Amino acid sequence: MNSALRRVVQSLRRAEADINLLARCQPINVEQLQRDIRSQWFAGRSIEPLLEFAPPPDLSQLRGALEDLGVWLESGERWAKILAERTRELLLEAQMVESVGTASIVHLAKLRFHGAQDSQAHALRRLAQKWATLTSELPDAATVSSDDERSENSLLQLVRTELARLGIPFPVRLNSKMMARAAVDDTAVWVKPGVYLAPRIAKRIAVHEVHGHAVPRFNARRAENWLIRCAVVHADVDEEGRALLFEERAGYLDSTRKRELGLRHLAADACRHGASFRDTVRLLIEYESSLDDLLPMVLRVWRGGGLAREIIYMTGYFKATRVLRTAPNIDDWMQRGRLSFDVSRELERGQLSLADEG
């Protein structure tokens, strides 16, 4: 493989780790916020919370390097142009990290996390409204702490078991600072400790994280061809959609999950259209959501001051359903690394080759 592109891939992987978007967008006062909002709301005072974030880093040098790299890659062949697109995506993420907590992050996030096109966006909004009115199934009476080492039904153990079944030696680690119950990066599957989950929900999360995220990341990390070790543009949208498809195939995309996804989509859509935190809480309450259920959703949407990344879940799910229904073989490529459906389609059709830049 072309040694120059190999160095580019290495540089883009380092840039993604240095930017560390989702971690840097975590409010540092999230637990106190939930207590304050809850107490104020039940006292009849709906407040606009003050989200606090760690001081943003100065990424000006990295941004300059990404800009220069993107210009250079644009003059290359197809794989170079694919990496150029990813470079621009990372440049946006660097700008977002430097804008955490400011009004500009909403605009930047809209550029970075693409929702559906206008006609599809309206259809998705209507479907999200429909899903948000679904009746949640009765939860299991028994719950298990997510980090319970002694229970086979804890999220920690379920993830470990599924990784072992697939023969994937991917670490599973705990992170108490996450807002999500689980997450995956290139180094590990991360589980938030002390979260009590019904076994069915824990199993759903394990399927989502392992099959949707851990498998392509692990395969990318050990791929012989360096070109697929780097995420491509829109890989995250397609990856989330594919992860939801795994949930559906395993029987976990039930009314409870659809209601959650619908509410999250509506919250993200409202944020992207200028609604305040308080307005979004009120919006979800109209769907007979309890404050305790909806606060974690709204706080996730308002990571960084309005990341609204939740817009990609339903968008990605319906894209994955459409693509894989007509071209199921594309999924073989999606498992190999952090690819998008578009790049996978080109590889499947022979329009693009991993040897093209060799």
N, C-alpha and C positions, 0 to 999 in steps of 0.2 A: 504494500500500500504506500501511496505517496507520503513521504516522511513529513512534508509540510502540513498536510491535512491531519496527520496523526498528532502533531504538536497543537494544531487548532483545537482538536477534540479535547486534548488534555487541558488546554487553556479555558475552554468553555465549561468543562466540569469543575475546574477550580473556581471560576467566576461564579457559578451557581452556588457553590458552597460558601464563598465569601459573602455573597449577597444575602443568602439565607432568608428569603422573603417572609415566609409564614412565621418563622420564629421571631423575627424582628417586629412583626405586626401584632404580636401578642400584648394585650394590655398588662401592665405589671400590677394593676390593682383590681383584677377581675373578680376575685373572691369578695373583696370589700364592696365592689360595685353591686354585685348581686344582692348582698345583704341590704345595702342602702336603698337600692331601687325598690326592692320588695317591701321594706318597712315604710318607705315614703308612699308607695302606691297604695298600700292597704290603709294608710292614714288619710287617703283621699288626695294626695299631692303627687301628681305625675311630674317627674323631674327629667331634665335633660342631663344625663350623667357626664361627668368629666373623666374621659378616658386618659389614663396616664401611660406613657411609653418610655422605654429607655432612650437616652439621647441618640439621635441618628448618627451613623458613621459618615465620614467624608469619603465618598466613593468617586470623587472627581477624576482621580487618576485611572481607576478602573473603567469609568465611563468613556474617557478619552481613548483608552486602548480598545474598547469594544467598538467604538465608532470607526477607528482606523481599520480594525480587523474586518468589520462589515463591508467597508468600501473595497478592500483588497479582495475579499471573497467573491464579491459580485462579478468580478471580471473572469471568474473561473467557470468550470463546467458544472453539470447539474448538482453533484454532491456539494461542491463549494457553495452554490447558491442556496442549497438547503441549510447549510451551516450558517450562511449569512442571515437567513431568516431567523434562525435561533439566536444569533448574535443580537439582532434588533429586539427580540423578545427579552433577552437578558438585560439589555440596555434600559428597557422600560422598567424592569424589576428593580434595577439599581436606582432609577429616578424615584420609584415608589418608596423604596427604603429611606431615601433621603427626605421624602415628603410625608413620612408617617406622622399622623396627628394633625395634618394641615388639610385645608379644603381641597387642594389640588389632587390628593390621592384618589378621590372618587373619579375624576376625569381620567387619570392615568390608568386606574384599574379597569375602566370601561374599554380602554384601548388594549389592555393586556388580556383580560378575560372575556373573550368574545362570546356574546350570547348569540341567539339565532338571528337570522335576517328578519326584516320588519314583518313580513307576512307570517313567517313561522313564529316570531316572537309573540304576536297576538294570539295565535293558536295555542302556544305553550302557556301563555298567561291564563287563557280560559281553562285549559286542562289543569293547571296548577290550582285554580279556584275550585274546580270540581274535586280534585284530590283532597284539597284542604277541608272539604265538607264531609269526607268519608268518616265513618265511625270507627274509632280505634278498637281493635280487639282487646278483650280483657287480658291484662298482663298476668304472667305467672305469679302465683302467691309468693313463691320462694325466689330470692335473689342471691347472687353470689358476688363477693368483692372481686373486682377485675384482676387483682394481683394475688388471689388466694392460691398459694402453692399446693395446697392439699386437695383442692377440688378439681376434678376433671372438667367441670363446667365453667371454670373461671375463664375470662377472656385470655389471660396469660397462657394458661395451659392449653386452651383450644387452638391458639395460634401456634404454639410449639408443636402440638400434635399434628396439625395440618402440614406444617413445614416439614416435619419428620416423615410424614406419609408420602410427600412429594419428593423426598430425598434432597431437600434444599437446606444446607447448613447456614441459614441466615440468622443472625442473633435476634433475640427478643429482649428489649430493655424497657425499664420503667422511666417515666418522665412526668413528674407531678405538676409541671408548669404548663402543660398543654391545655388547650380548650377542648380539643377533640378527645374522644375516648381512646382513639388509636390513630396512628399515622405511620407512614413508611417513608424513609429516605434511602439514600444509596448505602447507608451503613447498617441499618437495622429496622425491625418493626418496633415501634414505640407504643407502649400501653400506659395509659394514665391510671395510677394506683388509686384504690379506695373508692372506685365507682361501682355501685351496686347495680347489677344487671340481671334480668331474667335470662335463663339459659338460652332461650330462642334468640334473643337480641344479641347475646354474646356470640352465638354461632353465626349469625348473619354478619356481624362485624368481622369475624375471623375470615369468612369466605371473601368478603369485600377486600380486606387488606392483603390477604395472602395471594389469592388468585388475580385480583385486579392490579395490585401494586408491587408486592414482593417478588413475584415470579419474573415479570419483565425487568425489574431492577437487578435482580440477582443474575439473570441471563446476560443483561447488558454488561455487568461488571466483569464477567468472565468471557465475554465474546472474543473470539479470535480476531474478528475484523473490527478494528477500532472505530469504524464509521458508525456502528450502531451502539457504541458505548455512550454516546451523547444523545440527550433528548433532542427531538426535532420540534419545530414550531407546531403548536396546537396538540402536542402529545398529551398534555394534562387533561384537556377536554375529552379526548377520545379514550384516555385511560380511565377516567371517572365513569364515562358512559359504559365502557366495557365491564367495569367492576359492578355496576348496577345490573348489567345483563347476567353476570354470574349469580348475583343475589336472586334474580328472577328464576333462573334455571334450577337453583337449589330450593325454590319454594318459599323464599323469604320476602319477596316483594309483595307483601300483603297490604291490607287496608291501613294498618298502623304505619307501615313504612311509607306508603304513598302519601298519607296525610302529612307526615313529617317532611317529605320532599316537596310537597306542594306548598306548605307554609314557608319553608326555607326559600323556595323560588320566589314567592310573593314578597318576602322580606328583602331579598336581594334586588328584585326588580324595583321595589319602592325606593330603596337606597339610591340606585342608579338614576332614578328620576327625581331626585332632590328631596325625598322625604327625610324628616329628622328621625332620630332614634325613638323619641316619644311617639311620633306619628306611626312608626312601624309597629311599636308595641300595641297601640290602639287598633291598628289594622288587623293584627293577628288575633286580638281579643274578640273581634267581630266574628271570627270563625270558632267561637266557643273554646278558645284555648285558655288554659289556666296560666297564670303568670309564671308559676314555677316551671311549666313545660316550655313556654315560649322564650323566656329570658336567655337561656343558653343559645337558642337559635339566633336571636337578634344580636347578641354579643358576638357571635361568630361572624355574622354579616358585617359588623362594625369593627372588625379587626383592622388595625392601622388607621381607623377613622373613616372606614367605608370601603373596605376591600371588595365586599359583595361577591366573593369567589363562588358562592353557592349557586350563582346563576348558571354555572357550567354543568351541574349534575343532570338536570332534566334535559338540557340541551344535548349533552353528551349521550345520554341514554337513548334518545330517539334517533340520534345519528348512528349509534352503534347498532341499534335494532334494524335500521334501514340498510346499512352497509352490509352487515353480516348475514342478513336474510338473503340477499342477492349474490353475495360473494363470500361464502363461509371460509374459503381457503385463506383469505386475508388474515384471519385470526392466527394462523401459524406464524406469520411474520410478526404480528403484534406481541407474541410471547417472547420473541427473541431479544427485544430491547425496548427502549422507550421511543417507539415509532408512532407515527400518526396513521390514520386510515389512508390518507392520500398517498403518503410515501410507501406504505405497505401495498397499496393497489398498484403503484408503479413497479414495485419489485415483483409482485405476483404476475403481472402482465409481461414482464421482461423489458419494460420500458426504461428500467433503471437496474443497474447491477452493482453488487458490492465490489466488483472488480473494475468498475468504470474508471476509478481514479487510482488504480493500482500501479 
